[in-house]
Amino acid sequence: MHQEAAQLGYGGEIYRKLLHVLAVGYPAGYLLLPEPWGLLALIGLSITALSLDLIRSRHAGTHAFFERYFGFMMRRKERDVLEKDPTFNGATWVTVSATLLVLLFPTDVAVVAFVTFMAGDAAAALIGRRFGRRRWLRKSATIEGSMAFLVVSGATGWVLVSGLLPWPELAISVPAVWAACFVATILEASPLPINDNVAAPLGAALVLVGMMSIWPN
């Protein structure tokens, strides 16, 4: 097991990924709130999250609060930040990712890219840590985890665009969803200089836009 993953117990990983799944509340809130309040709320949450990570790297009391209540589901590099260069935690990157998606892409694309990534990322981490044996790309990625990412994210995307759920049908084709999820799978497992919570959803959104132009719903 990769050292960084080993530093976080499996129970902590479950709570960490549960927060990722709950983050689907970001696009839900964006859709429910009238314009421009949904976007302003996301921008405000991103600024708050980034600011808190900066503050806890300089203020012992804030650092102690985060360590006490959230340390059990944070990786060591996210915890050991006091008097060091700021390190933004996974939840902060997720919030920034949701904000960038709604700023840069059509709403349909932003929702599908974000929700499919959150579902796939949770599956990749939990399946990969429990059943992963074959490493590939970055050190903490396994083929088993990436396969779980692709299957769960693709299935989630299919549900979103299939018209099965009680909301207006999204103008995205199923082939576009699977293509986007495949690219997100590769990006999530790759050793990128940009956090995967940002790189993979944005990459998926770009694929969706491209596929929609050649394979409309």
Secondary structure, DSSP 8 states (H G I E B T S, - for coil): --HHHHTS-HHHHHHHHHHHHHTTHHHHHHHHS-TTHHHHHHHHHHHHHHHHHHHHTT-HHHHHHHHHHHGGGS-HHHH--TTSS----HHHHHHHHHHHHHHHS-HHHHHHHHHHHHHHHHHHHHHHHHH---B-SSTT-BHHHHHHHHHHHHHHHHHHHTT-SSS---S--HHHHHHHHHHHHHHHHS--SS-HHHHHHHHHHHHHHHHHHHS--
